[in-house]
Amino acid sequence: MKLIYRIIIRLSIILSAVLALWAVLFYITIMDEINDEIDDSLEDYSEQIMVRALAGEELPSKSSNSNNQYYLAEVTPEYADSKPHISYIDSMVYIPLKRETEPARILSTIYQDDDGKYYELVVYTPTIEKKDLKEAILYWIIFLYLGLLFVIILVNIWVYQRSNRPLYKLLAWLDRYEIGGKNIPLENDTDITEFRKLNESAVRNMKRAEEVFEEQKQFIGNASHEIQTPLAVCRNRLETLMEDETLTESQLEELSKTYSTLEYITKLNRSLLLLSKIDNRQFTEAGDIELNGIIRKFIEDYKEVYAYMNINVEINETGVFKVRMNETLAGILINNLIKNAYVHNMENGQLFIDISPSKLIFRNTGQDYPLNSKLIFERFYQGSKKEGSTGLGLALIKSICDTQHLDIKYHFEDSLHCFEISF
């Protein structure tokens, strides 16, 4: 997940919780303020009525079919003692003139006159519809939340992209950077200290990687050359020694084993050198290559070499498998695929090659159980040890496919070992 998406999700969750809490507090505050204003009005009205009643003056009409209605009645001392001196409640009252029930705020108070009599005064006034208020607040909160969230997200995206523009430039430069290739210098001027340090660190590390890469190439080339020369000398000396007619049969046999070991070491050294060059991307030149012709050429060569195995080869072409890659690597890829199919095959076996514009599939007989698909492309892994095999053929194939942006898969189907290459 991209950083900006994670920030937006977290920001949305936090804002939702904050706005929900704010809505509850806003509603409680508004209702307290409304009730306080209504209670003040009810207290003033009740005081006027009590003053008039105690003074013996004429009282206002008890019901005006509108606001500030009241009821005054004498009560017993027991009733007066059981009730609080003053109380406020919210209730529903019927308005005869409107012929409907409306919410009202009711004040109840108990007072005593000069004669010691107790009276209960109930004053009420219609108030707001709290249910409607809740719905109105809820709708406005939703509208406010959506609008505010949308604006905040847009602002954050704009600020984030503007602030992280140097980071995006650096990431794009790193994506395009190829060690050992022709890379353009990093041009990423910024006045942000952290990004400036990050740029300097990236350039410094890429420079060091280039130096290590050049040192590694030089070491591999020198090591390979230095190893190949004494190996060739040893082989030549062995060949000369084996021509000596005075050697016994057992001595020739031992010399032959030693010569075979040197041949194996020579082949192994070449394979490792080639694998290192591929991994280091030293095959930079590329062109459009049609693999059909390369496959047919190598098949003819291997038919002669492995004629004694009597392997039946069938090539099914439904199109041209065309790739853009290094010509040398293309030859190595096909050579190792075909060689692998022959070396690990059996006498009177089968080799089927299916070629289409999008896929290249090699299917061959061999051992009657599948190989470990997780290890088969590892270096030096061999499902069954074959004489002269270095265990690097499939590792070379995998390395070439990875560097040339090809996908290779192995599966076992109908007693055939299948290697599939696709884009």
C-alpha positions in Angstrom: 0.0 0.0 0.0 1.3 3.5 -0.9 2.1 5.8 2.0 -0.4 8.5 0.8 -3.3 5.9 0.9 -2.4 4.8 4.4 -2.3 8.4 5.6 -5.7 9.1 4.0 -7.3 6.0 5.6 -5.9 6.7 9.1 -6.8 10.4 8.8 -10.4 9.4 7.8 -10.8 7.1 10.8 -9.4 9.7 13.2 -11.5 12.5 11.8 -14.7 10.3 12.0 -14.1 9.6 15.7 -13.3 13.3 16.4 -16.3 14.6 14.5 -18.6 12.1 16.2 -17.4 13.1 19.6 -17.7 16.8 18.7 -21.3 16.1 17.5 -22.3 14.6 20.9 -20.7 17.4 22.8 -22.2 20.0 20.5 -25.7 18.5 21.0 -25.3 18.4 24.8 -24.1 22.0 24.9 -26.9 23.3 22.7 -29.6 21.5 24.7 -28.1 22.8 28.0 -28.2 26.3 26.7 -31.7 26.0 25.4 -33.0 24.5 28.7 -31.2 27.2 30.7 -32.9 29.9 28.7 -36.3 28.3 29.0 -35.8 27.6 32.7 -35.0 31.3 33.3 -38.2 32.3 31.5 -40.2 29.8 33.5 -38.7 31.0 36.8 -39.5 34.6 36.0 -43.1 33.7 35.1 -43.6 31.5 38.1 -42.3 34.3 40.4 -44.8 36.8 38.9 -47.6 34.4 39.6 -46.5 33.6 43.2 -46.1 37.3 44.0 -49.6 38.1 42.6 -51.1 35.2 44.5 -49.4 36.1 47.8 -50.4 39.8 47.3 -54.0 38.8 46.6 -53.9 40.3 43.1 -55.7 39.0 40.0 -53.9 36.2 38.4 -53.4 35.9 34.6 -55.4 33.5 32.6 -54.4 29.9 33.3 -54.5 28.8 29.7 -53.9 31.0 26.8 -53.6 28.0 24.3 -50.0 29.1 23.7 -46.9 29.6 25.7 -46.4 30.0 29.5 -49.5 28.2 30.7 -49.8 27.4 34.4 -51.8 25.5 37.0 -52.1 26.5 40.7 -53.6 24.2 43.3 -53.5 23.9 47.1 -51.8 20.7 48.4 -51.4 19.0 51.8 -48.4 19.4 53.9 -47.6 15.7 53.5 -47.6 16.1 49.7 -45.5 19.3 50.0 -42.9 17.4 52.1 -42.7 14.5 49.6 -41.9 16.8 46.6 -38.7 18.8 45.9 -39.0 22.6 46.4 -38.5 23.1 42.6 -38.1 20.7 39.7 -37.8 20.8 35.9 -39.0 18.1 33.5 -39.5 17.6 29.8 -42.9 16.2 28.8 -45.6 16.3 26.2 -48.7 18.6 26.6 -51.9 18.9 24.6 -52.6 22.3 23.1 -56.4 22.6 22.6 -56.2 25.4 20.1 -53.8 23.5 17.9 -55.4 20.2 18.7 -52.0 18.5 18.9 -49.5 17.4 21.4 -46.2 19.3 21.6 -43.1 19.0 23.8 -42.9 21.3 26.7 -40.6 22.3 29.5 -42.4 22.1 32.9 -41.4 23.8 36.1 -43.0 22.5 39.4 -42.6 24.5 42.6 -44.0 24.3 46.1 -44.6 27.4 48.2 -46.4 28.4 51.4 -48.5 31.5 52.0 -48.8 33.7 55.1 -51.6 31.4 56.5 -49.4 28.4 56.3 -51.1 26.8 53.4 -49.1 24.9 50.7 -49.6 25.5 47.0 -48.1 23.7 44.0 -47.5 25.9 41.0 -46.9 24.1 37.7 -45.7 26.3 34.8 -44.9 25.0 31.4 -44.1 26.4 28.0 -43.8 24.5 24.7 -40.2 24.0 23.6 -38.4 22.7 20.6 -38.8 19.3 19.1 -35.6 17.6 20.4 -36.1 14.6 18.0 -36.1 17.0 15.1 -33.1 18.8 16.6 -31.2 15.6 16.8 -32.0 14.7 13.2 -31.1 18.2 12.0 -27.8 18.0 13.9 -27.1 14.5 12.6 -27.8 15.6 9.0 -25.6 18.6 9.3 -22.8 16.7 11.0 -22.9 14.1 8.1 -22.8 16.9 5.6 -20.1 18.7 7.5 -18.1 15.5 7.9 -18.2 14.6 4.2 -17.4 18.1 3.1 -14.7 18.6 5.7 -13.2 15.2 5.0 -13.2 15.7 1.3 -11.5 19.1 1.6 -9.0 17.8 4.2 -8.1 14.8 2.0 -7.6 17.1 -1.1 -5.5 19.5 0.9 -3.4 16.7 2.4 -2.9 15.1 -1.0 -1.8 18.4 -2.5 0.5 19.2 0.5 1.9 15.6 0.6 2.7 15.6 -3.1 4.2 19.0 -3.1 6.3 18.2 0.0 7.4 14.8 -1.2 8.2 15.8 -4.8 12.0 15.4 -4.1 11.3 11.9 -2.7 9.4 10.9 -5.9 12.2 12.2 -8.1 14.8 10.2 -6.1 12.6 7.0 -6.3 12.2 7.4 -10.0 16.0 7.9 -10.4 16.7 4.8 -8.3 14.2 2.7 -10.4 15.9 3.7 -13.6 19.4 3.2 -12.2 21.3 0.2 -13.5 24.7 -0.6 -11.9 27.2 -0.8 -14.7 25.0 0.9 -17.2 24.8 4.5 -18.5 22.9 6.4 -15.9 22.0 10.1 -15.9 23.2 12.2 -12.8 20.6 12.9 -10.1 19.2 16.4 -10.4 17.0 16.9 -7.4 17.5 20.3 -5.8 15.6 20.7 -2.5 15.8 22.9 0.6 14.4 20.2 2.8 17.3 18.9 5.0 16.1 15.3 5.3 15.6 15.0 1.5 18.9 16.6 0.8 20.7 14.1 3.1 18.8 11.3 1.5 19.9 12.4 -2.0 23.5 12.6 -0.9 23.3 9.2 0.8 21.7 7.6 -2.4 24.3 9.1 -4.7 27.1 8.1 -2.3 25.9 4.5 -2.1 25.3 4.2 -5.9 28.9 5.4 -6.4 30.2 2.8 -4.0 28.1 0.1 -5.7 29.6 1.1 -9.0 33.1 0.8 -7.6 32.4 -2.6 -6.1 30.8 -3.7 -9.3 33.9 -2.7 -11.3 36.2 -4.4 -8.8 34.0 -7.5 -8.9 34.1 -7.7 -12.7 37.8 -7.2 -12.7 38.3 -9.9 -10.0 36.1 -12.4 -11.8 37.9 -11.8 -15.1 41.3 -12.1 -13.6 40.4 -15.1 -11.4 38.9 -16.9 -14.3 41.9 -16.2 -16.6 44.3 -17.2 -13.9 42.5 -20.4 -13.2 41.9 -21.4 -16.8 45.6 -21.1 -17.7 46.9 -23.6 -15.1 44.0 -25.9 -15.8 44.8 -25.9 -19.5 48.5 -26.5 -18.7 47.6 -29.5 -16.5 45.3 -31.0 -19.1 48.0 -30.7 -21.8 50.6 -32.3 -19.5 48.2 -35.1 -18.7 47.4 -35.6 -22.4 51.2 -35.8 -23.1 51.7 -38.2 -20.2 48.9 -40.4 -21.3 50.6 -40.9 -24.7 53.5 -42.6 -22.9 53.5 -46.3 -24.0 55.3 -47.4 -20.9 52.3 -46.7 -18.6 50.4 -49.6 -17.2 46.6 -49.9 -17.6 46.0 -49.0 -14.0 48.1 -45.8 -14.4 46.2 -44.8 -17.5 43.0 -45.3 -15.7 44.0 -43.0 -12.8 45.3 -40.4 -15.3 42.0 -40.6 -17.1 40.1 -40.0 -13.9 42.3 -37.0 -13.1 41.8 -35.6 -16.6 38.0 -36.0 -16.2 38.2 -34.1 -13.0 40.1 -31.3 -14.6 37.6 -31.2 -17.4 34.8 -30.9 -14.8 36.6 -28.1 -13.0 37.2 -26.3 -16.2 33.6 -26.5 -17.2 32.5 -25.5 -13.7 34.8 -22.4 -13.8 33.4 -21.3 -17.1 29.8 -21.8 -15.9 30.4 -19.8 -12.8 32.1 -17.0 -14.7 29.2 -16.9 -17.2 26.7 -16.9 -14.3 28.5 -14.0 -12.6 28.6 -12.0 -15.9 24.8 -12.5 -16.3 24.0 -11.5 -12.8 26.3 -8.5 -13.2 24.4 -7.5 -16.4 27.5 -7.4 -18.5 25.5 -8.5 -21.6 24.0 -5.1 -22.3 23.5 -5.1 -26.0 20.0 -6.3 -27.1 18.0 -6.8 -30.2 14.9 -8.5 -31.5 15.6 -12.3 -31.5 13.4 -15.0 -33.0 14.0 -18.2 -30.9 12.4 -20.6 -33.4 15.5 -20.7 -35.7 17.9 -21.0 -32.8 15.9 -23.9 -31.4 16.0 -25.8 -34.8 19.8 -25.2 -35.1 20.6 -26.6 -31.7 18.2 -29.5 -32.1 20.2 -30.6 -35.2 23.5 -30.4 -33.3 22.2 -32.3 -30.3 20.6 -35.0 -32.4 24.0 -36.0 -33.7 25.6 -35.9 -30.2 22.9 -37.9 -28.5 22.0 -40.2 -31.5 22.9 -43.2 -29.4 19.9 -42.4 -27.0 17.4 -42.5 -29.9 15.3 -39.7 -28.5 12.3 -38.7 -30.5 12.0 -34.9 -30.9 8.8 -33.1 -32.0 8.6 -29.4 -32.6 5.1 -27.8 -32.7 5.2 -24.2 -34.0 2.0 -22.2 -33.8 3.8 -18.8 -34.1 7.1 -17.1 -33.7 8.5 -16.6 -30.2 10.2 -13.2 -30.5 12.0 -11.5 -27.7 14.2 -8.5 -27.2 17.4 -9.7 -25.6 21.1 -10.2 -26.0 21.9 -12.6 -28.8 24.6 -14.4 -26.8 22.2 -14.9 -23.9 19.5 -16.2 -26.3 21.9 -18.9 -27.5 23.0 -19.8 -24.0 19.3 -20.0 -22.9 18.2 -22.3 -25.7 21.4 -24.4 -25.6 20.9 -25.1 -21.8 17.2 -25.9 -22.2 17.9 -28.4 -25.0 20.9 -29.9 -23.3 19.0 -30.3 -20.0 16.2 -32.1 -21.9 18.8 -34.5 -23.4 21.0 -35.0 -20.4 18.2 -35.8 -18.1 16.2 -37.9 -20.6 16.4 -41.7 -21.1 17.0 -44.0 -24.0 14.1 -44.1 -26.5 12.7 -41.1 -24.7 10.6 -38.1 -25.9 11.2 -34.4 -26.3 8.3 -32.1 -27.2 8.9 -28.4 -28.0 5.8 -26.1 -28.3 6.5 -22.7 -29.7 3.8 -19.9 -29.8 4.0 -16.1 -29.9 3.6 -15.9 -26.1 5.1 -19.2 -24.8 7.9 -21.6 -25.2 7.5 -25.0 -23.6 10.0 -27.9 -23.4 8.6 -31.2 -22.3 10.8 -34.3 -21.9 10.7 -37.7 -20.4 13.1 -38.7 -17.6 12.8 -39.8 -14.1 9.2 -40.8 -13.3 8.7 -38.4 -10.3 8.6 -34.6 -10.2 11.5 -32.5 -9.1 11.4 -30.0 -6.3 10.0 -26.9 -8.0 11.3 -24.6 -5.2 14.9 -25.8 -5.5 15.3 -26.8 -9.1 16.6 -23.4 -10.2 19.0 -23.2 -7.3 22.8 -23.4 -8.0 24.3 -26.9 -7.8 20.9 -28.5 -7.2 20.5 -31.8 -9.1 17.4 -34.0 -8.9 19.5 -37.0 -10.1 23.3 -36.7 -10.4 24.4 -37.0 -14.1 28.0 -37.5 -15.0 29.6 -34.3 -16.3 26.8 -32.1 -15.0 27.8 -29.1 -13.0 24.3 -28.4 -11.5 24.4 -24.9 -13.0 22.4 -25.3 -16.2 19.0 -24.5 -14.8 20.5 -21.7 -12.6 21.9 -20.1 -15.7 18.5 -20.4 -17.4 16.8 -18.8 -14.4 19.4 -16.0 -14.2 19.0 -15.2 -18.0 15.2 -15.1 -17.7 15.3 -12.8 -14.7 17.7 -10.3 -16.4 15.7 -10.4 -19.6 12.3 -10.0 -17.9 11.1 -13.5 -18.8 9.2 -15.9 -16.6 10.1 -19.5 -16.3 8.1 -22.2 -14.5 8.5 -25.9 -13.9 5.8 -28.5 -13.5 5.4 -32.3 -13.9 2.5 -33.4 -16.1 1.6 -36.7 -17.8 5.0 -38.2 -16.7 6.8 -35.3 -18.5 9.1 -32.6 -17.1 7.8 -29.3 -18.4 9.7 -26.0 -18.5 7.6 -23.1 -19.6 9.0 -19.6 -20.6 6.6 -16.7 -21.1 6.6 -12.9 -21.0 
